[in-house]
Amino acid sequence: MIPSTKTVLAVAASALLLVASGACSAPGSDEASGGSDSGPIKFALVDAQSGQLSSLGAWELKGAKLAVNEFNEAGGLDGRKVELTVFDDQGDPTTGTSIASKVTAGGYTAMIGTAESAVTLAMNPILKAAKVPSITSGQSPAISKLGSPFQFFNGPTSVTYDETLAKYLVEDKGYKTFAMISNNGGYGTGEHDAFKAALSSRNITPTDDKVVTTDQKDFSSVLTSIRGKNPDVLFIGTEEVEAGLIAKQARELGLKSVFAGAAPLSTPVYAQTAGNANVEGTIVSTPYLSNDATDASKKFAAAYKAAYNEEAELHGAKAYDGTNIFLTALKATNGEGGQKLADQIRATKYAGLLGSFAYDDQGVGIHETKIGLIKSGALTAAQ
């Protein structure tokens, strides 16, 4: 198929180069995908740097760049520095697929990203065929079901997020009625299936199970239906901006339900979109509650603040952990990529900001989340 002019221009614009150290070779060069044994070690970072999901890409870039800079400042790999090239997938699976071909042809040893489940799913077969290890911030269980030995997660999947959440809501808080809103994208589908399964295992059927599109802005119809059932909890299984719009419109319509969800509801974008008053009391399942949780998170948050003059949050922490895991494995392989690097990543045990990583056969290294509560605009540990 001949790509449209729009797609060609989008992919060309996506090859934004950001160098962590040293000169950066152009994407699409003729080097082998496993990398060379001299000169810079090439890592690609693929995320939305523009569009509605660009906040995810910005956070992930900052976390990954911080880890790479620390690695390089410590001497790199026997003096060889890691070079980070950034591609903008725009949150679009088609663009992501084209970028995957550039990554596999461009001599990249590994890929950080994406933060979007749908794009990760689209890129996965191409990266697998070329034996390029990648680590995603996506949560969809469908990613692990693809069975690629080169695909890793830098956090839990939706199954862990939503089982933990349902257990808390039903067994600890005693809520009995639930409505659901999710979207039809890769992330939303994973959240929908995982949370519905968690409810079903507790013999609970949602009063409403609404699926919206990823670009929808008006939710008055579905929220009016939900309001009529007056559920105890509204589960929101969408990304940050859409979740914020849902929360805002729900409160404007007079819906009193407790909002609950996974990672997107822990972010400042969710609260900023909805308004702090509207997100008060939101219950969140997350592996990263606070920058003050541990000595390691305090050190990370201080370095992040010094580098970017803003507060760190979950997605930056996930990317920092994931990048450090890849860099740790890279040292063990002496810079070799491909199957050897993938095997070493799977063998790596890493004490990270999100917890203790130990990878299973599906590329999942973290199997636990915590429960947080938004109170006065801040995420705190739930009691």
Secondary structure, 3 states (H helix, E strand, C coil): CCCCHHHHHHHHHHCCCCCCCCCCCCCCCCCCCCCCCCCCEEEEEEECCCCCCHHHHHHHHHHHHHHHHHHHHCCCECCECEEEEEEECCCCHHHHHHHHHHHHHCCCCEEEECCCHHHHHHHHHHHHHHCCCEEECCCCHHHHHCCCCCEEECCCCHHHHHHHHHHHHHHHCCCCCEEEEEECCHHHHHHHHHHHHHHHCCCCCCCEEEEECCCCCCCHHHHHHHHHHCCCEEEEECCHHHHHHHHHHHHHCCCCCEEEECHHHHCHHHHHHHCHHHHCCCEEEECCCCCCCCHHHHHHHHHHHHHHCCCCCHHHHHHHHHHHHHHHHHHHCCCCCHHHHHHHHHHCEEECCCCEEECCCCCCCCCCCEEEEEECCEEEECC
